[in-house]
Amino acid sequence: MTLGLESKLVIFRVSAADECGIEGWSVNGPHVWAWDRDPTDRIYPWANSSAGASQVDVEVSDPNYHTTTKRFAFRLLRNTYVSGFNVTPEPVKKGKYVTVKGTLKRADWDKGAYVRYGAKSQRVQIQFKAKGAASYTTVTLGKKSEVKSKIKVAGSLAKDGTYRLVYAGNGISGASVSVGDYVDVK
């Protein structure tokens, strides 16, 4: 489950029936709390250290305090996105270079803001899809969250097409894909 800076509504899929009726549900875990009449609650991004493996116990009870518990295990991921993505110049001549720029940002739950994600440790792919093609191909793989790469418009790149940045995610951060930027090649 990937969270930005706001809480996220989650419905835990649990069904229960009792001849005496259902008295209530409780949803308990390190990032949630509720006492309600259904297994629905919000997941809150409290602190950066909360990212990673997590769990929630959903407990249902009848009027006689008989309870049944189901555990839900999941990964809590900090949301990422690409900021300031742009490819220039547009249009470009065959054999010349385009500059691909963008910055990978990640939700910082401690600060309540999005910040640049690691200066040198994150692998962001630059991908290209030629006009009319069905899929993207990886042009290069960077190791910085702030991408500024010059790419020669030659060979399979010497076509009109769309560039994008892709971050695959990891055990504490969600994946993200930038918007595409279409470039005409003259």
Kinemage of the C-alpha trace (Angstrom):
@kinemage 1
@onewidth
@group {chain A} dominant
@subgroup {mainchain}
@vectorlist {calphas} color= white
{ca met a 1} P 0.000 0.000 0.000
{ca thr a 2} L 1.499 3.297 -1.104
{ca leu a 3} L 0.781 6.484 0.855
{ca gly a 4} L 1.536 10.085 0.085
{ca leu a 5} L 1.067 12.740 2.753
{ca glu a 6} L -2.616 12.064 3.385
{ca ser a 7} L -4.359 9.109 4.987
{ca lys a 8} L -5.902 6.470 2.745
{ca leu a 9} L -9.238 4.715 3.203
{ca val a 10} L -8.874 0.935 3.280
{ca ile a 11} L -11.604 -1.695 3.324
{ca phe a 12} L -10.460 -4.926 4.922
{ca arg a 13} L -12.334 -7.800 3.248
{ca val a 14} L -13.816 -9.736 6.135
{ca ser a 15} L -17.248 -11.314 6.463
{ca ala a 16} L -18.852 -12.481 9.678
{ca ala a 17} L -22.225 -13.705 10.851
{ca asp a 18} L -23.550 -14.748 14.239
{ca glu a 19} L -27.002 -15.894 15.289
{ca cys a 20} L -26.924 -13.261 18.033
{ca gly a 21} L -25.748 -10.543 15.637
{ca ile a 22} L -22.522 -8.680 15.271
{ca glu a 23} L -21.757 -6.196 18.009
{ca gly a 24} L -18.778 -4.436 16.468
{ca trp a 25} L -15.498 -4.468 14.614
{ca ser a 26} L -12.127 -3.335 15.798
{ca val a 27} L -9.250 -2.576 13.449
{ca asn a 28} L -5.892 -2.530 15.220
{ca gly a 29} L -2.402 -1.995 13.902
{ca pro a 30} L 0.539 0.370 14.153
{ca his a 31} L -0.898 2.775 11.547
{ca val a 32} L -4.668 2.456 12.095
{ca trp a 33} L -7.246 2.535 14.803
{ca ala a 34} L -11.025 2.370 14.798
{ca trp a 35} L -14.005 0.974 16.578
{ca asp a 36} L -16.849 0.917 14.143
{ca arg a 37} L -19.566 -1.249 12.673
{ca asp a 38} L -17.583 -2.389 9.633
{ca pro a 39} L -13.993 -3.353 8.762
{ca thr a 40} L -13.100 -0.003 7.202
{ca asp a 41} L -10.452 2.386 8.415
{ca arg a 42} L -7.879 4.900 7.271
{ca ile a 43} L -4.151 4.169 7.118
{ca tyr a 44} L -2.123 7.140 8.373
{ca pro a 45} L 1.475 7.981 7.373
{ca trp a 46} L 2.897 8.724 10.827
{ca ala a 47} L 6.669 8.541 10.450
{ca asn a 48} L 9.264 7.554 7.840
{ca ser a 49} L 10.303 4.665 10.092
{ca ser a 50} L 6.812 3.164 9.594
{ca ala a 51} L 7.570 2.258 5.974
{ca gly a 52} L 8.088 -1.424 5.238
{ca ala a 53} L 6.402 -4.584 6.467
{ca ser a 54} L 3.256 -3.979 8.519
{ca gln a 55} L 0.101 -5.711 9.641
{ca val a 56} L -3.431 -5.015 10.811
{ca asp a 57} L -5.664 -7.232 12.946
{ca val a 58} L -9.391 -7.012 12.254
{ca glu a 59} L -11.462 -8.370 15.117
{ca val a 60} L -15.198 -8.961 15.116
{ca ser a 61} L -17.234 -9.615 18.246
{ca asp a 62} L -20.777 -10.647 19.051
{ca pro a 63} L -22.885 -9.323 21.966
{ca asn a 64} L -21.493 -12.093 24.219
{ca tyr a 65} L -17.902 -10.912 23.559
{ca his a 66} L -16.965 -13.921 21.422
{ca thr a 67} L -14.321 -12.688 19.020
{ca thr a 68} L -12.733 -13.753 15.776
{ca thr a 69} L -9.547 -12.127 14.452
{ca lys a 70} L -8.088 -11.986 10.941
{ca arg a 71} L -4.579 -10.603 10.314
{ca phe a 72} L -3.759 -8.634 7.153
{ca ala a 73} L -0.062 -8.304 6.282
{ca phe a 74} L 1.094 -5.681 3.795
{ca arg a 75} L 3.963 -3.364 2.893
{ca leu a 76} L 3.523 0.311 3.695
{ca leu a 77} L 5.350 2.318 0.993
{ca arg a 78} L 6.193 6.004 0.775
{ca asn a 79} L 4.800 7.542 -2.418
{ca thr a 80} L 7.191 8.776 -5.116
{ca tyr a 81} L 6.741 10.925 -8.206
{ca val a 82} L 8.860 12.652 -10.850
{ca ser a 83} L 8.916 16.442 -10.618
{ca gly a 84} L 9.931 18.910 -13.337
{ca phe a 85} L 10.213 16.330 -16.106
{ca asn a 86} L 11.121 17.864 -19.475
{ca val a 87} L 12.945 16.948 -22.676
{ca thr a 88} L 14.564 19.742 -24.728
{ca pro a 89} L 14.961 20.949 -27.410
{ca glu a 90} L 11.721 20.286 -29.217
{ca pro a 91} L 11.931 19.650 -32.135
{ca val a 92} L 15.422 18.170 -32.461
{ca lys a 93} L 17.531 17.296 -35.509
{ca lys a 94} L 18.723 13.739 -36.130
{ca gly a 95} L 22.256 13.241 -34.799
{ca lys a 96} L 21.892 16.052 -32.227
{ca tyr a 97} L 21.223 15.660 -28.501
{ca val a 98} L 18.185 16.034 -26.281
{ca thr a 99} L 18.521 16.824 -22.594
{ca val a 100} L 16.254 14.825 -20.292
{ca lys a 101} L 15.616 16.396 -16.872
{ca gly a 102} L 13.543 15.420 -13.869
{ca thr a 103} L 13.747 14.917 -10.122
{ca leu a 104} L 12.505 11.889 -8.191
{ca lys a 105} L 10.658 13.011 -5.059
{ca arg a 106} L 9.362 10.938 -2.171
{ca ala a 107} L 6.843 11.563 0.607
{ca asp a 108} L 8.653 12.484 3.806
{ca trp a 109} L 6.119 11.642 6.504
{ca asp a 110} L 8.289 13.192 9.235
{ca lys a 111} L 8.318 16.591 7.486
{ca gly a 112} L 4.847 16.380 5.902
{ca ala a 113} L 6.286 17.257 2.483
{ca tyr a 114} L 7.749 15.728 -0.672
{ca val a 115} L 11.548 15.906 -0.837
{ca arg a 116} L 14.204 14.837 -3.338
{ca tyr a 117} L 14.753 11.108 -2.895
{ca gly a 118} L 18.400 10.313 -2.210
{ca ala a 119} L 21.115 12.130 -4.112
{ca lys a 120} L 22.958 9.131 -5.552
{ca ser a 121} L 21.257 5.916 -4.557
{ca gln a 122} L 18.112 5.679 -6.675
{ca arg a 123} L 18.055 4.072 -10.101
{ca val a 124} L 15.808 6.030 -12.458
{ca gln a 125} L 15.330 4.747 -16.020
{ca ile a 126} L 15.005 6.970 -19.057
{ca gln a 127} L 12.658 5.233 -21.489
{ca phe a 128} L 11.622 5.967 -25.078
{ca lys a 129} L 8.685 4.861 -27.220
{ca ala a 130} L 8.767 5.650 -30.937
{ca lys a 131} L 5.600 7.008 -32.519
{ca gly a 132} L 3.363 4.027 -33.371
{ca ala a 133} L 5.323 1.575 -31.178
{ca ala a 134} L 3.507 -0.585 -28.645
{ca ser a 135} L 5.944 -0.294 -25.760
{ca tyr a 136} L 8.782 1.676 -24.200
{ca thr a 137} L 12.427 0.624 -24.223
{ca thr a 138} L 15.026 1.661 -21.664
{ca val a 139} L 17.547 4.117 -23.081
{ca thr a 140} L 19.730 4.460 -19.991
{ca leu a 141} L 19.716 3.742 -16.286
{ca gly a 142} L 20.815 6.466 -13.943
{ca lys a 143} L 21.893 6.319 -10.308
{ca lys a 144} L 20.729 9.738 -9.247
{ca ser a 145} L 17.339 10.995 -8.174
{ca glu a 146} L 18.009 14.234 -10.043
{ca val a 147} L 18.267 13.281 -13.706
{ca lys a 148} L 19.995 15.503 -16.240
{ca ser a 149} L 21.142 13.381 -19.166
{ca lys a 150} L 22.135 14.186 -22.729
{ca ile a 151} L 20.967 11.553 -25.198
{ca lys a 152} L 22.040 11.401 -28.823
{ca val a 153} L 19.114 11.238 -31.241
{ca ala a 154} L 20.517 8.493 -33.464
{ca gly a 155} L 19.730 4.887 -34.380
{ca ser a 156} L 16.461 3.710 -32.820
{ca leu a 157} L 16.062 7.130 -31.135
{ca ala a 158} L 16.134 9.056 -34.433
{ca lys a 159} L 12.335 8.974 -34.627
{ca asp a 160} L 9.453 11.026 -33.344
{ca gly a 161} L 8.488 9.638 -29.958
{ca thr a 162} L 7.871 9.974 -26.259
{ca tyr a 163} L 10.398 9.966 -23.428
{ca arg a 164} L 9.594 9.249 -19.790
{ca leu a 165} L 11.323 8.558 -16.455
{ca val a 166} L 10.567 5.368 -14.501
{ca tyr a 167} L 11.396 4.486 -10.911
{ca ala a 168} L 10.801 0.811 -10.027
{ca gly a 169} L 10.393 1.324 -6.271
{ca asn a 170} L 11.908 -0.660 -3.395
{ca gly a 171} L 10.915 -2.175 -0.055
{ca ile a 172} L 9.934 1.184 1.483
{ca ser a 173} L 9.105 3.377 -1.533
{ca gly a 174} L 6.484 2.985 -4.236
{ca ala a 175} L 7.152 2.902 -7.970
{ca ser a 176} L 6.420 5.888 -10.204
{ca val a 177} L 6.315 6.834 -13.869
{ca ser a 178} L 6.546 10.404 -15.122
{ca val a 179} L 4.238 11.876 -17.682
{ca gly a 180} L 5.544 11.429 -21.211
{ca asp a 181} L 7.166 14.196 -23.238
{ca tyr a 182} L 6.746 13.877 -27.003
{ca val a 183} L 9.632 15.047 -29.207
{ca asp a 184} L 9.545 15.653 -32.984
{ca val a 185} L 12.691 14.626 -34.834
{ca lys a 186} L 13.542 16.580 -38.006
